[in-house]
């Protein structure tokens, strides 16, 4: 019996090493516990909820799951070339809904779900002091932040608020934005730009994420500020 138990333990160990080497993963310094993790995932998608086998269902369509945590001892971390000091691992399970015979649709759906999962894992890593792999493509691109605001705001209010944090901000003449009812500002070196789309005008470009909850169904009541930095997102802190 001892040999059988040792065999299964060895297989589990090698399975974990393989997953750490090849699968999307989130490594944490400690387990935040399931309840806290559900709370954090709901910041990404309010539809997140506990699921079977200790997992977390991330989305309402039940296509993305966060697995229960696995413990990573120093030996496994070294063998999997994982960062030390992060003994808790979470993985992602993606379950597409395309018809089995629609291979191109299945592959396209899988890629989209994987990109969504990558954003989730990296957001959790930032909040929990962990490490996620792979990094999102957006991390190497110039930072773009969309801020959705319920209620009407004047462009002067938004400018005054931003100018308190960004010295040297001045209005930018942009005929295209102006004709749509939006306003724009920038710094002299072009390292920071900001657009403000008031309610109604924001409908031209607004695409509310699911993290907004019920507000995503009422974009006509949202104003939008878009912040653009020239530096890659991975090098920025806001």
C-alpha positions in Angstrom: 0.0 0.0 0.0 2.9 2.3 0.8 4.4 1.9 -2.6 1.0 2.6 -4.3 0.5 5.8 -2.2 4.0 6.8 -3.1 3.3 6.3 -6.8 0.2 8.4 -6.7 2.0 11.1 -4.8 4.8 11.1 -7.4 2.4 11.4 -10.2 0.6 14.3 -8.5 4.0 16.0 -8.0 5.0 15.6 -11.6 1.5 16.7 -12.7 1.9 19.9 -10.7 5.4 20.5 -12.1 4.0 20.1 -15.7 1.2 22.5 -15.0 3.5 25.1 -13.6 5.7 24.8 -16.7 3.0 24.9 -19.3 -0.4 26.3 -18.0 -1.7 29.7 -17.2 -1.0 30.2 -13.5 -1.2 32.5 -10.6 1.4 32.1 -7.8 0.7 33.8 -4.4 2.7 34.2 -1.1 -0.4 32.9 0.8 -3.9 31.6 0.2 -6.4 34.5 0.6 -9.1 31.8 1.2 -12.0 31.0 -1.1 -14.4 33.7 0.2 -11.8 36.5 -0.3 -10.8 35.2 -3.7 -14.5 35.2 -4.8 -14.7 38.8 -3.7 -11.7 39.8 -5.7 -12.8 37.9 -8.8 -16.2 39.7 -8.6 -14.2 43.0 -9.2 -13.4 41.5 -12.6 -16.9 40.0 -13.2 -19.8 40.5 -10.7 -21.2 37.2 -11.8 -18.4 35.2 -10.2 -19.4 32.6 -7.7 -18.2 29.4 -5.9 -18.4 26.3 -8.0 -17.9 22.5 -7.5 -14.6 20.9 -6.4 -13.4 24.1 -4.6 -13.3 26.1 -7.9 -14.6 29.6 -8.7 -16.8 30.2 -11.7 -15.6 33.5 -13.1 -18.3 34.4 -15.6 -22.1 34.1 -15.9 -21.7 31.8 -19.0 -19.7 29.3 -17.0 -16.8 29.2 -19.5 -13.9 30.2 -17.2 -13.1 28.6 -13.9 -10.4 29.3 -11.3 -9.2 26.0 -9.7 -8.8 25.3 -6.1 -5.3 26.2 -4.8 -2.4 23.8 -5.0 0.5 23.9 -2.6 4.0 24.4 -4.2 6.9 23.3 -2.0 10.4 24.7 -2.7 11.5 21.5 -4.5 8.5 21.7 -6.9 9.1 25.4 -7.4 12.8 24.8 -8.3 12.0 21.9 -10.7 9.3 24.0 -12.4 11.5 27.1 -12.5 8.9 29.0 -10.6 9.6 32.2 -8.5 10.6 31.2 -5.0 8.5 32.3 -2.0 5.2 31.8 -3.7 3.9 28.5 -2.4 0.2 28.8 -3.5 -0.8 28.1 -7.1 -4.1 28.7 -8.9 -4.8 27.6 -12.5 -7.5 28.3 -15.0 -9.9 26.0 -16.7 -11.5 27.2 -20.0 -14.6 25.5 -21.3 -15.8 26.7 -24.7 -19.3 26.5 -26.0 -18.7 26.2 -29.8 -20.0 23.1 -31.6 -17.4 20.3 -31.7 -17.3 20.3 -35.5 -16.7 24.1 -35.7 -13.0 23.8 -35.1 -12.2 27.4 -36.3 -14.9 28.8 -34.0 -13.7 26.6 -31.1 -10.1 27.8 -31.5 -11.2 31.5 -31.8 -13.4 31.2 -28.7 -10.6 29.5 -26.8 -8.2 32.3 -27.6 -10.7 34.9 -26.5 -11.4 33.1 -23.2 -7.7 32.6 -22.6 -7.0 36.4 -23.1 -9.8 37.1 -20.6 -8.3 34.6 -18.1 -4.8 36.2 -18.5 -6.2 39.6 -17.6 -7.9 38.1 -14.6 -4.8 36.3 -13.3 -2.6 39.4 -13.7 -5.1 41.6 -11.9 -5.2 39.1 -9.0 -1.4 39.0 -8.9 -1.2 42.8 -8.6 -3.8 42.9 -5.8 -2.4 39.9 -3.9 1.4 40.5 -4.3 1.8 37.4 -6.5 3.0 36.5 -10.0 1.0 35.5 -13.0 2.0 33.9 -16.3 1.7 34.7 -19.1 1.7 38.5 -19.0 -1.1 40.2 -21.0 -0.1 41.7 -24.3 -1.4 45.1 -23.1 1.5 45.2 -20.5 4.0 45.9 -23.2 1.9 48.5 -25.0 1.3 52.2 -24.0 -0.9 52.4 -21.0 -4.6 53.2 -21.7 -7.0 53.6 -18.7 -10.7 54.0 -19.1 -12.5 55.6 -16.1 -16.3 55.3 -16.2 -18.3 57.8 -14.1 -22.0 57.7 -13.4 -23.7 61.0 -13.6 -23.1 64.3 -15.5 -19.7 66.0 -15.2 -18.4 69.2 -16.7 -15.1 69.1 -18.6 -13.7 71.8 -16.3 -14.3 69.6 -13.3 -12.4 66.7 -14.9 -9.5 69.0 -15.9 -9.2 70.6 -12.4 -9.1 67.1 -10.8 -6.4 65.8 -13.2 -4.3 69.0 -13.1 -3.9 68.5 -9.4 -1.9 65.3 -10.1 -0.4 66.1 -13.6 1.6 69.3 -13.7 1.8 71.2 -17.0 -1.5 69.8 -18.4 -3.0 72.0 -21.0 -5.9 71.8 -23.5 -5.2 70.0 -26.8 -6.9 71.1 -30.0 -8.6 68.1 -31.6 -11.2 68.9 -34.2 -12.5 65.3 -34.3 -13.0 65.0 -30.6 -14.4 68.5 -30.3 -17.0 67.8 -33.0 -18.2 64.8 -31.0 -18.5 66.9 -27.8 -15.4 65.5 -26.2 -12.4 67.4 -24.6 -8.7 66.6 -24.6 -5.6 67.7 -22.7 -1.9 66.7 -22.8 1.5 67.5 -21.3 4.1 69.3 -23.3 6.2 66.2 -23.8 3.2 64.2 -25.0 3.9 61.6 -22.3 0.4 62.0 -20.9 -2.9 62.6 -22.7 -6.4 62.6 -21.5 -9.8 62.7 -23.1 -13.2 63.4 -21.5 -16.4 62.2 -23.0 -19.5 63.5 -21.2 -22.8 61.6 -21.1 -24.4 61.1 -24.5 -21.1 62.0 -26.3 -19.5 59.0 -24.6 -22.0 56.7 -26.4 -19.8 57.2 -29.5 -16.9 55.2 -28.0 -18.1 53.7 -24.7 -17.9 50.0 -24.2 -18.6 49.3 -20.5 -16.9 46.1 -19.1 -18.8 43.5 -17.2 -17.0 44.7 -14.0 -19.4 47.7 -13.9 -22.3 45.4 -13.1 -25.7 46.9 -13.9 -24.1 50.1 -15.2 -22.9 48.3 -18.3 -26.5 48.1 -19.5 -27.0 51.9 -19.1 -24.1 53.5 -21.0 -26.2 56.6 -21.7 -25.8 57.5 -18.0 -22.0 57.2 -18.0 -19.3 59.7 -18.6 -15.9 58.5 -19.7 -12.3 59.7 -19.1 -9.5 58.1 -21.1 -6.0 58.4 -19.8 -3.1 57.6 -22.2 0.5 57.3 -21.2 3.4 56.9 -23.7 5.2 54.4 -21.4 4.4 50.7 -21.5 1.8 49.7 -19.0 4.2 47.4 -17.2 6.4 50.4 -16.3 3.5 52.6 -15.0 1.8 53.1 -11.7 -1.3 55.2 -11.2 
